[in-house]
């Protein structure tokens, strides 16, 4: 058992949105809001724009100057950047890009690497073949992380994605012991979060959740709403996370509904303080 009050507040850098980005001014906003942990989350084009692949220390230094710890790195994802890509040419090309991002993150001391097990759509005919390909590729990337004292973390996903159920996720965790889980609280559409976590408890996956993506939704599709602006039972979710011995960061990955601007980091911290009372 762990205690939710020991989980510090964090926020994905995707929340910076229209802010200055991953520079000193951007990370200063974290500190001003009372948030000291960040996940680096940019798509491939932005990583190139920031020259992250070649010079990740630029982002690391900006965070360090403001006292922000870079807790995790979200591997960029797309139809091309997809560990389940069966294309004999595009698959390896995408893997090379993802590996480059992971090695850049490891170079600056990030110890938690989040990865999607697929893109979509996925049909029943090729699903098993894609699962096998994703296991092969994630096993390779997990070894790179393990050798650097870090953890690759597979993320549960929605809709037709691989990893859209406890069955898929438990399969991945059993097949790749060096890999842990990033539990996203707004992705599951085939089962409730509580049932998903109960399955992890039943299969003795205690200690295998390394990090979180925290947001709320309507169980129809991912929404990335602030907790409370959806139908998640947060007390039940956190009780089960405590039982599963979660001891990482309470990492928000949220946005407002489309008609509103992005949430501020101050709103996120206020929400966190309310949940942890």
N, C-alpha and C positions, 0 to 999 in steps of 0.2 A: 504493500500500500504506500502511496505517496499523498501529499497534501497540495491541493490546488493553489493554496496561498504561496507556495514556493515556486510557482511557475511565473517567471517575469513576463512583462508585456513586450511584445514585439510587433513590427509592422513590415509588410512587404514593401519594397521600394516602388512597386507598381502604383502604390497609393500616392506617391509624389505627384503623379499626373502632370498638371500644368506648372508645377513648381520647377525649380531650377535644375533638378535632377540629382545625380549622384556625385555632387561636389560639396564643398564645405558649407555653402549656404543651404543646400538641401538637407544635409545631415544636421545642421544647426536646428532645423525645425523639429527633428526628433527630440533633441535635448530640451528645447523649449516646451515641448508637450509632455516631457517626463518619460519618454520612451528611449531605451538604451540598446535595443536589439533590432537588427534589420535583416531582412532577406533580400539579396540581390536578385531581382527578377526583371530581365529585359529580353525582348526578342532579339533575334540574330542581327537585324539591321541596326538596332540601338547599341548592341555590344560592339559592333564594328565602329559606329559613330564615336563611342567612348574609347575606342582602341583597347577594350578590355582584354581581348584575346592576347595581345602582345604586351600590354602594360597595365595589368590589373592593379598594380601598386598605386596608381593614381587614385582609384576609388578607395582603396584601403587606407591611404594616407588622409584622404578627406574625412573618412569615418573616424579614424583614430584621433585626429585633431579635435573632434567634437565629443570624444568619449563614447562613440557608438560602436558596439561590437557586431561584426558581420557574422551572424549566427549560421546562415544558410545561403546556398546558391541554387536558384531554380534553373535547371538546364532548359535552354530555349526549345520550343516545340512547334511543330507544323507537320503537314503531310510529308515534307522532305526530311525534317528533323524528327525522326520516328524510329525507335528501336525495333519496331515490328515491321518495318518496310521490307517487303520481299523482293523488291527490284534488285537484280544482281549488280547494277551500276549505281543507282541512286541510293540504295541502302548503305553500302560502304562509304559513299561520299558524305551522306548525312551523319553517319557515325563519326567520321573524322572531325566534322565541325563540332559535334557534341563533346567528343573527347577533348578537343582544344579548349572549350569553355570550362570543362571540369578541371583540367590541368591548370588553367589560369586561376580558378578559385582555390585550388589546393595550394598553389604557389603563395597565396597571401594568407594561408592559415585557416581558411574556412573548412570546418570539419563535418558539415552536414550538406549533402548534395541531393536535391530533390529532382526526380525524373518521372515523366509520364511513360507508362508502359505501352502506349500506342497513340496514334491519331485515330481518325474515323472518316467514313463509316467502315464497319467491319461486318461481313456476312458470315452466316453459319458455315458455308462451304470452305472458307479459308481461315476461320477463326483458330482452329487448333494449330495449323501451320504457323500462324502469326504469333501465337502464344509461345511456341517452341523457338521461333526466331527472337522474340523479345527476351526470353530466358537466356538464350545464348549470348545476346549482346549485353544485357544487363549484368550477367555473370562476369563478362570481360571488364565492364566499367566498375563493377563492385570491387574487383581485385585491385584495380588502379587506386581506388579510394582507400581500400584496406591497407595497402602498402604505404599510404601516406598518413595512416592513423585516423582516417575519416570514414564516414559511412555514406554509401549510396542508399537513398530512400525512395522506394516505389510509392507513387501516389494513387489512391483510389480515384476512379474517374466515373463520369456519368454515361448515360445513353448506351450506344453500341460499343463504346471503348472497351479494350481489355482492362481488367482491373475494376470492373463495375459491380463486383460482388465480393463477399467475404470468401467465397470459394476460390475465386481467382487470386485474391491477395494472399490467402493462406498457401495456395500452391506456389506462388512466387517466393514467399518467405521460407517455405520448406525446401524449395529447389536451390535457393541461394542464401545459405546461412549467414554470409557476410553482409547481407542487405537487410535494412530495416524498413519501416513504413512511415510515410508522411500521411497522416489521416486528415483528409479534407472533409469538413463537416457540412458541405453544401453540394456534394457531388452524387451521393447515392440515390438512385431512383428505382432500384429493384428491391430494396429492403430498407428498413429504417436504420438510422445510425445506431440505435440501441441494439437492434438485432445483429447488426454487423459487429459491434463491440462484444456482444455476448458470445458470438461465434469465436472471436479471438480469445476470449477468456476460456471457453470450453476446450479450445485446441492449445491451450497453454502458451499463448503468445505474449506472456507478461514480459515487459521490458523491450518489446520489439517495436513499439511506436517511438520513433526518435524525435519527430517534430509534428507540428500541426499547421493546417491552413484553416483559420477560424472565420466563418461567416454563416449567415442564415439563408434559408430558402423556403420554397413552398412544397417540396417533394415532387414537383412536376419537372423542373429543370434547374440547373445551377443558376443562382441569382446574385451571389456575393453581397448580400445585404448585411447590415450591422446586426449582431445578435439582439433578438427581440423584435426585429422587423421580418419575422418569419415564424415557422411553427416548430422549430427545434426545441426539445425539452433540455435546456442547458444544464439544469441540476442533475438530471439523469445521465447525460453525456459525461459530465465531469466526474460524477461518482464512479462510472465505469472506467474512465481514464485513470482515476486514482487506483482502482482495483488492478488495472493493467500496469501499474507502477510507472506511469508517465512522469518524467522529470525534466522535460525540456521547456522551451519558450511557448507562451500562448501567442502564437503568431497570426496576427490579423491579415486577411487578404480580402478586402471589402471595397465596395463602391456604393454610391447612392443609386436609386432608380434613374433611368435615363434622363428624366426631365430635370434632374438636379445636378449640381456640381459634385465633384469627388468629395468624400468625407475628409474633414481635417484630421490631423493627427491628435488634436485636442479632443475631438469627439470620440475617437477611438480609445484614448486613455480614459476618458470619463466612463465609457461603456465597460471597459476592463475593470475599473475600480468598483463599479456597481455589481458586476458578476462575481467578484472575489470577496464581497462582504460576507 
